Amino acid sequence: MNGHVTEGGSGGFDNPHWKLGAEAHFSNSLELQVTVGGSSLLYRPNWVPPSAESISLIEGKGLLRTSFADFYAGQFLLPWGSEGLKEESELFFPRTLLYEKGLFPLRDIGVGVTALTDGFYFNIAAHSGEGGGLQVYSDN
């Protein structure tokens, strides 16, 4: 669980980044992952209205492993370079302004395929462009 403290007039915690998840392995080839957390972790694009919800589905992904590639579907981190594939806890610096200003969505609903074979890697995903965000709780 992560959070950050703001300075100035607001004081206290401002928009804490937190998430809680579970992962299930049904066999060697089938996995399900679900994560809920603070809506700020979605990094929704600026062309989508901001979420009024404080808690959202951050990731919900099904993964099918085969001998030549892995297929996934659901809401997941989009493969926009190395930063897009890293969880918040893996980052050395905060997300770049491309995500902070809403120029790229970070997580979205879609499908993808990835493979690592003989030193070659690819990760291709198709997504909705909406920035995901199924809301699970409202504090209104």
C-alpha positions as CSV (number, residue, x, y, z in Angstrom):
1,M,0.0,0.0,0.0
2,N,1.4,3.3,-1.0
3,G,0.4,6.9,-0.4
4,H,1.9,10.4,-0.6
5,V,1.6,13.5,1.6
6,T,0.9,16.9,0.1
7,E,2.1,20.2,1.4
8,G,0.4,23.6,1.5
9,G,-3.1,24.4,2.4
10,S,-4.7,20.9,1.8
11,G,-2.5,19.0,4.3
12,G,-2.9,15.3,5.0
13,F,-3.1,12.6,2.3
14,D,-4.2,13.7,-1.2
15,N,-5.4,11.1,-3.6
16,P,-3.5,8.1,-2.0
17,H,-2.3,5.4,-4.4
18,W,-3.3,2.0,-3.0
19,K,-4.4,-1.3,-4.4
20,L,-5.3,-4.8,-3.2
21,G,-5.3,-7.8,-5.5
22,A,-5.7,-11.5,-5.8
23,E,-4.4,-14.0,-8.3
24,A,-5.7,-17.6,-9.0
25,H,-3.9,-20.3,-11.0
26,F,-6.4,-22.9,-12.2
27,S,-3.8,-24.9,-14.1
28,N,-0.4,-24.4,-15.6
29,S,-2.0,-22.6,-18.5
30,L,-4.9,-20.5,-17.0
31,E,-4.6,-17.6,-14.5
32,L,-7.0,-14.9,-13.3
33,Q,-5.9,-11.6,-11.7
34,V,-8.1,-9.0,-10.0
35,T,-7.0,-5.8,-8.4
36,V,-9.0,-3.0,-6.8
37,G,-7.7,0.3,-5.6
38,G,-7.6,4.1,-5.7
39,S,-9.1,5.4,-9.0
40,S,-6.1,7.6,-9.5
41,L,-4.1,4.5,-10.5
42,L,-6.1,4.2,-13.7
43,Y,-4.4,7.3,-15.2
44,R,-7.5,7.9,-17.4
45,P,-6.9,9.9,-20.6
46,N,-7.9,13.5,-20.7
47,W,-10.6,12.9,-23.4
48,V,-12.6,10.7,-20.9
49,P,-14.5,12.3,-18.0
50,P,-12.7,11.9,-14.7
51,S,-14.1,9.2,-12.4
52,A,-16.1,10.5,-9.4
53,E,-15.5,7.1,-7.7
54,S,-12.7,6.8,-5.1
55,I,-12.3,3.0,-5.6
56,S,-12.2,1.3,-9.0
57,L,-11.3,-2.0,-10.6
58,I,-7.6,-1.4,-11.4
59,E,-6.9,-4.7,-13.2
60,G,-9.0,-7.7,-14.0
61,K,-7.2,-10.0,-16.4
62,G,-7.5,-13.6,-17.6
63,L,-4.3,-15.2,-19.0
64,L,-4.0,-18.3,-21.2
65,R,-0.5,-19.7,-21.5
66,T,0.3,-21.8,-24.6
67,S,3.5,-23.3,-25.8
68,F,4.2,-20.4,-28.3
69,A,2.5,-17.3,-26.8
70,D,0.4,-16.0,-23.9
71,F,-3.0,-14.6,-24.6
72,Y,-4.7,-12.2,-22.2
73,A,-8.0,-10.3,-21.9
74,G,-9.6,-7.9,-19.5
75,Q,-8.4,-4.6,-17.9
76,F,-4.6,-4.5,-17.7
77,L,-1.5,-2.3,-18.0
78,L,-1.0,-1.2,-21.6
79,P,2.3,-2.1,-23.1
80,W,3.5,1.5,-23.8
81,G,7.2,0.8,-23.5
82,S,8.9,-0.1,-20.3
83,E,7.1,2.4,-18.1
84,G,3.7,1.1,-19.2
85,L,4.6,-2.4,-18.2
86,K,5.8,-1.6,-14.7
87,E,3.6,-1.6,-11.6
88,E,3.8,1.5,-9.3
89,S,6.0,-0.3,-6.8
90,E,8.6,-1.0,-9.5
91,L,9.0,2.6,-10.6
92,F,12.1,4.6,-9.4
93,F,10.5,7.9,-10.4
94,P,6.8,8.9,-10.6
95,R,4.9,8.3,-13.8
96,T,5.9,10.7,-16.6
97,L,3.7,13.6,-17.7
98,L,2.4,11.6,-20.6
99,Y,0.4,9.7,-18.0
100,E,-0.1,12.5,-15.5
101,K,-1.6,14.9,-18.1
102,G,-3.8,12.2,-19.6
103,L,-2.1,11.9,-23.0
104,F,-1.8,8.1,-22.7
105,P,-4.1,5.8,-20.8
106,L,-2.1,3.5,-18.5
107,R,-4.7,0.8,-17.9
108,D,-7.6,-0.1,-20.2
109,I,-9.9,-2.9,-21.3
110,G,-8.8,-5.0,-24.2
111,V,-7.1,-8.2,-25.5
112,G,-3.4,-8.9,-26.2
113,V,-0.8,-11.5,-27.0
114,T,2.8,-11.7,-25.7
115,A,5.7,-14.1,-26.3
116,L,9.3,-14.5,-25.3
117,T,11.1,-17.0,-27.5
118,D,14.8,-17.4,-28.3
119,G,15.6,-13.9,-27.1
120,F,12.8,-12.3,-29.1
121,Y,10.0,-10.5,-27.3
122,F,6.7,-9.0,-28.4
123,N,3.6,-7.7,-26.7
124,I,0.7,-6.6,-28.8
125,A,-2.6,-5.3,-27.3
126,A,-5.8,-3.9,-28.7
127,H,-7.8,-1.7,-26.2
128,S,-10.8,0.6,-26.1
129,G,-9.0,3.9,-25.6
130,E,-11.3,4.8,-22.7
131,G,-8.8,4.2,-19.9
132,G,-10.8,1.5,-18.2
133,G,-12.3,2.0,-14.8
134,L,-15.2,-0.1,-13.7
135,Q,-16.3,1.5,-10.5
136,V,-17.0,-0.7,-7.5
137,Y,-17.6,1.9,-4.8
138,S,-18.9,5.4,-4.4
139,D,-18.4,7.7,-1.5
140,N,-21.1,10.2,-2.7
